[in-house]
Amino acid sequence: MAVAEGRVPTWARRDLKSRLITYARRALSLMLVVVATCAGGYLALVGYQQTAELSVGEIRMSVSPGHRGALDVYVPLVDWGARFEAIDAPVRLRVDLQTVNRRVATSLAEGKPLDVEQVRKDAEGALRTYLMRLIGLTIAAASALGLLVAFAIRSRVPRLRWTAPTAILVAIGIGVAMIFTIPPRGEIADPQYYAHGPDIPRALEAVAAAQRTPGALNQELDAQLVGLARLVIEPGRRQSLTGQPTITVASDLHNNTVALGVLERATGDGPLFFVGDLTDRGSPLETTLVRRIAHIGDPFVFVSGNHDSDYLKHELADEGAVVLTQNGRLKRDGTFGPVINEIAGLKVAGYDDPFERRSADSFRDRFDNNPQPGMQEAFLEWLRPLLGKVDVVMVHEGALLGTALQVLKDDPPERPIVFLIGHTHQTALEQHPGVTVINGGSIGAGGTGNLGESTALSLARFVFTVRPSFQPLAADLVSIDPGTGNSSARRVILEPESTR
């Protein structure tokens, strides 16, 4: 029987359909093998833990997938640790100090030196052994589960010959990827310290306990793995922070009076430097709500931000706060005192925000995202006669520093100068020779008008010495997640350029 010209025969259509089904089955079978192989590797990755005995105590090593790559050193007994972003893979390699050698802890408490180099070598050896075993076990588990599924498929469809090689190749690929992405690479430095809990003091205590020198792994091990005792810092490297004067730096409360209790506990009896945006509009009603902040800190030092007002400044001065402006310290009678004021042993000046609100304008918003032409130059001209005389300058809007910072980079000051800023709601620290810029973030977690933005509640603490002359020593940048209460803190050592 003749087939009509141009029509595909029925047998051909059936053959094409059969081949498509066969290809789909093969592809699905290979996908099942790949998934099974990856699942086997994942189970080994999350399930394998290893303990090792070091000279300082027993550690447990494990891996937690699904996180930003980091090495965590954690001390469960005191519930704090350090995190180093030194891993490329999306996993956390965690080292938990399970027990502390009593003899080592006792000798450290008595002031005897610790063989930090030996601890470092022991820890590196333990980590190397753990990672080699982990990679080997992951390849074996991935291959085993992949081959099991491959053979199960082959038993039903013998012609599927590529299932077993696929399982082996995928398992080897997983192992190679682990070799290149999981072991920590480069310098292990600049940790983020963290603690769990609803409030800030534990994070601050964790930072205070971790007195480290910059960029040295052995000092991190000294401060972290053996963090239960008085730990030894390499002598002569830098001045001890113990007993040195400290100020609390905060900004951007934005009427969030709930945070005042946290700020009060963090400040204690020490000085509080508040770098603007205490309120949202600076109106009389808002001023009444936040007035008690003038009695937090001894003393309470304030410069205005773009959300504050002239009315607020005068009310705070009337409450006894140290209100600094570019014209000098604002007195209760509305006149001005000196531009540079000695506060907590520091010579301090402040630059009130050019966008602060005015009561005569009904407290309307005057803010512009970019400083207007001439504002940076005006700040520089105000600053020039103070250089060499002032230690700390408070200014809410960090963008005003642009021209001044460039000038100071080109011609570093002989006397160190520290700028305290705010506005961005993010903790930050910038350093140049002779110049440090500290941003304490937002103590109000963005304020009552921004609660949906999940901004961290944050502040900074600045450690310094004034003997024989002013010298910045360290800055602690502290953040609290307002949703979970988890806190984190990062310490940055501000050593002179000559000692770095």
N, C-alpha and C positions, 0 to 999 in steps of 0.2 A: 504494500500500500504506500503510495507516494506521500511525502511530507511536503506541506505547503511551503513555497519559497519564502525565506525570511523568518520562519518560525523555528524556535529552539525545540529540538525533540524532547519528549517527555523523559526519556532515559537520561538525557544530558542534564536536565534540570534536577533530576533526582541525584545524579552523581555529584553535581555542584553542591547541593544541599548537604549531602553526606560528608563531603570534604570540609565544608564550613563547620559542621557539627564536630567533626574530628579535630579540626584546628582549635575550636573553642574549648573542647575537652582538654586538649594538651595544654593550652594556655592556662586554663583554670587549674589543672593539676600542678603546673609549675608554680603558679601563684600560691597554691596551698602549701607546697614544699617550702617556698620562700618565707611565707608567714610562719610556718611551723619552726623553721630554722631560726628566724628572728626571735620567736617566742622562747625557744630554748635558751638562746643567748641572754635574753632579758631576765629570765628566771634565775639564771646563774649569777647575773650581774647584781640583782637585788638581794639574792639569798646568801651569797658568800660573805662571811665575815672572818676576820682573823685577829687573834690576840698575840701580842708580843711583849716580852719582858725587857724593859730598858733599865738603865741604872737608876733612873728616877722613879720608876714604877711601871705598872702594866698599862698598855694602851690597846684599844680595840679599833680596827680599821674596817671601814665599810664604804659602800657607794650608794648614793641616792640619786636615781635618774630624774629627769624632768625639771631640772633647775638650771639657772645660769651657772656656767662652769666656774667652780671655785674649790679651793682647799680649805676645809674647816678644821680648826683645832679647838676642841671643846672640852671644858672641865665640868662634868655633870654635878660634882659635889658642891660647886659654888655657882652653878648655872650661868656661866658666861664663857665666851670664847672669842676667837679671832677668825676672820674670813679673808682669804687671799684670792683674788681673781687671777689665778695662774693656770687655769685649765681651759682648753679649747672646747672640749665636748660639753654637751648640756647635762652635766652630772656634777654632783658634789662628792668629792673624795673627803671622807670625814675621819678624823683621828680623835677618839675620845680617851681622855686620861681616866682610867677606871679606878686605879689605886695609886697611892703615893708611898714610896719607900720611906718608912719611918726614920731610918738612919739619915737619909738625904735631907728630909724636911727638918730634922733636928739640927743638923749641921748648918743648914742655911739660916735657920732662925738664930743660931749662935753667931752668925756673921762669917762663917767659913766659906771659902770660895767653892764654886761648883765647876766641875770639868765640863764646860759647855760644849767644847769641841767634841768630846766623847759622846755627849748626849746627841749632838747633831748627827754624828756618824752612825750611832745606833738607830736613830729615827730614820735616816735615809736608807739604811740597810733593811730595816723592817718594812718600810714602804715599798722598796724595790722588790723584795721577796713577795709581798702581798700582791703587787700589781702583776708580777710574772705569773703567779698562781691563778690570779683572777682571770687574766687573759687566756691562759691555757684551759682553765675550767670552762670559760665562756665558749671557746671554740669547740671543746669536747661536747658540752651540753647542746650547743646549737647543731653540731653535726649529728649527734645522737637522735634528737627529736626530728630533725629534717630527714635523716635516713629512714627513721621509723615510718614516717608518713610516706616517703618515697617508695619504700618496699610494700607498704600497704596498697598504694596505688598500682604498683607494678604487678602485684598478685592478682589484681582484677583486670588490668590492661597491660599485658606483657610487652606490647609494642612501645610503651612510653619509656624509652631508654635513657632520657636525659634527666630524669627526676633525681637520681642519686648523685650524679656529678653536680647538678644545680645546688643540692644541699651542701655538698663539700665546698664548692666555690663561694657560696654565700657565707658559710661559717668562717672560711679563711678571710673573706673580705671584712667581716665584723672584727676579727682579731687584728687585722692590719689597721683598721680605723681606730681601734682602741689604742694600739701602740703609738699612733701619731697624735692622738687628741687627749688622752686621759692623763699620762704622766705630766706633773707640773713642769713647766718650761720657763726659762729665764729667771730673773731675780724675784725671789719671794719677799715682797716688801709692801709697805703702805696698806696695812690691814684695816678692815672695818671691825671694830669691837662690837659685840652684841650681847644682850641679856634679855630674858623673858620676864614680863611682869607689867603691872598696870601703871608704873610710875618711873620717874627719871632717876632717882638716887642710885639704883643698882647699876645703871649704865655709867653713871658718873664714877661710882666706886670702881667699876671694872677698868675704866680708863685710868683712874688714878693709880691703880695697882700695876698697870702695865707701863712702867717707865722704861722706854726703849731708846736705843740709838738708831738713826735712820738707816734703812736699807740693808740690815744685816740679819740673815736667817738665824744665826746662833743666838742673837739677842732676843729674837722672837721666841725661840724655843725656851730660852731662859725665863722670859716673862710669861709665857703662855702654858707650856707643858708643866711647869712647876709653879703655877700661880698661887699655891696655897701657903707659901712662906715668903719671908722677906728675901727678894731675889737680888742677885748681884748684878750690877751694871759695870761694864768695863771701866775701871777707874781712870779718872783724868780726862775722859772724852768730853764731858760737858758738865755743867753745873747741875747739882741735884735739884729736882723740883720740890722735894719735901720741904714744907714750911715756907715756900715762896709765895708772895702775894698773888692773889687771884681775883679777877673781876668777872661777873656774869654779864654777857652781852645778849640782848634780846631786842626784838622789834616786831612790828606788824601784829599787834594784838587784835586790832579791828573790833573792839567792843566785846570780844569773847571772854567775859569775866570768869567763865568756868576755868580758864587756864591760869587765873591769878594764883590759885592755891599751889599749882605745880611750880610756878615762877617763884613764889614765896619760899617753898621748900628748897628749890635749887639754889636760890641766892643766899639763904640763911642770914647771917649777920654781916655779910660782905657787901661791897658796892655793887649796884646794878646800873649798867649803862644801857639806856633804852634809846634805840636809833630810829624813832619816828613811827607814825601810823598807829598811835595808841587807840584812836577812834576811827569812825568812818566819815564823820562830817565835822567833828569838833564842836558840836552844838552844846548848849547848856545842859540838855537832858543827858547826852552821852558823857559829858564831863562829870556829871554827878555819879554815873555808873562806875567810872574808872578812877575817880578821885583818890581812892585808897591806895592806888599803886604808888603814890608819892611817898608812902610810908614803908614800902618794900625796898629793902636795901639800905645800906648805911655808907654813903648817901644814895639817893635816887638821882641819876643824871639823865637829862633829856634833851634831845633835839627834835624838832618837828619834822613830820613827813607831809606828803601831799594830801593825806586824809585828816590832818590835824588843823587847828585854827589858831589865830591870834588870841581868841578868847581862852582856849584850852591852855595855852602857854602861861597866860597871866594867872589863871586859877591854880595851876601846878606850882608856880613860883610862890603864890600866896600860901600854899600848903607846905612850903619849905623845901620843895624840890630844887635841884640845881638845873636851871633851864639855860642852855647855852644857845647863843645866836651869833651871827657874823659880827654883830656890833658889840658883843660881850655878854656877860652873864646878866640875865634879866632879873632885876630886883623886884621886891614886893610893891614898891611905889611906882613901878613902870620905868625907872631909869636903868642904866646899864653899868655893870662893873667891868672888870678887866676881860679881855678876850681870852687870855691864857689863865687857867685856874688850876691850882694844885689840888688834886683829888686822889686820895688813896696812894699818895707818893708819886703820882703821875702828873705831868703838865699837860692839861687837856684843853682843847678848843672845840667849838661846835659851829656848824654852818646850817642855819635853819633853811627849810626847804623853800625854794622860790615859788613853788606851786601851792603852798599851804593856803587853806581857806580863810576867808575874811568874814568877820561878823557883819561888817557893813554891806557885804554882798550876799547876805542871807546864807552864808556857808556853801555857796554853789561850787561845783567842781571846776577847777582851773587847770587840771593836769593835762599835759601833752606828753605822748609817748617818747618823744625825742626832745632833749634840751633845746631851747630856742637859741638862735644865733647869739653868740657872745656870752652865754651862761658859763660854759666851760672856761673861757678866758677870764671871766669875772672871778670865778672860784680860784683860778691860778694866781691872779693878782692879789686876792685876799690872802692866799696861802704863803706867798713868797716871803713876806717879812717874818713869818712864824717859823720858817725852816731853820733848824739848828737850835730852836728854843722850845718847841712843842714835842711831846712824846706821842700823844693820841689825838686824832682828829675825827670827830663824829659828823657824818653827813648821810642822810637817808638815801638819796638817789645816787647810786654808784656811777651812773653815766656822767655825772658832773665831774668825775675825777679824770676823764679821758685825756685831756690835754696835760693836766698836771702829772699824771703817771708817765706819759711819754717824756716829759721834761726830766722827771726823776730817773727814768731808765737811762737817758742819755748822759745824765750827770748825777750819779748816785749820791745821796746825802751822807755826810760823815756821821751824823747822829741818826740812829734808827728812828723811823716814824711808822706808826700804825694807823691805818684808816679803818674805822668801824662803819659799816654800811648796812642797809636793809633793802626793802622794796620788792625784791624778787621772790620772796617766800621760799627760797632755797638756800640751805647752808652752803658756804663756799669759802675757799681760802686761796689767795693769790700771793705769790712772793717774788720779789725782785731784790737785787742787792740793796740793803738798807731800807726796804719798803715792804710792808705786810698789809694786805687787805683782808679783813675778816667780815663775813656775812653770817649772822646768827639765824637766818631763815625767818620763820614766822612762829612766834610763841602762841599765837591765837589759831594756829592751823588754818590760816587763810581768813579767819574771821567768821562772824555769825552769818554773813551774807554769802559765804562760799563753802558751806558745809558739804555740799554735794561733790566737791572737787577732790576729796580725799587728800588734801594737803597735810603733810606731816607737821605735827607740833614740834618745834625745834628751837634751839638756842645754842649759844657758844659760851665757852669759858676760856679766858685768856690768862696765862701764867707768865709772869715777868719778874725781873729783878731790878732794883734801883741802886744796888751797891756793886761796884763803886759808881756805876752810872747805869742809866736805863738800858735794858736789853730784853727783848722778847725771848721767851723760853719755849712756850708751847701753846697750842690752841686745841681745845676739845670741841668738836662739832657733834652735837647730840640731837637725835630725832626720835620721836615717838609716833607710832601709828595710832591715830585716835580711834580706829575701829577695833584693833586687836589688843592694844596696850603694849605690844612688843616695842622695845627700845633698842637703839643702836647708837654707838658712839665711836668716833674716829679721832685719834690723837695725832697731831702733826707737830713735830719738833721744829722749833724756829731757831735753829742754831746760826751763829754768825757765818757769813760767807767764807771766812778763813778756815772754819772748822769742818766744812762740808766735804 
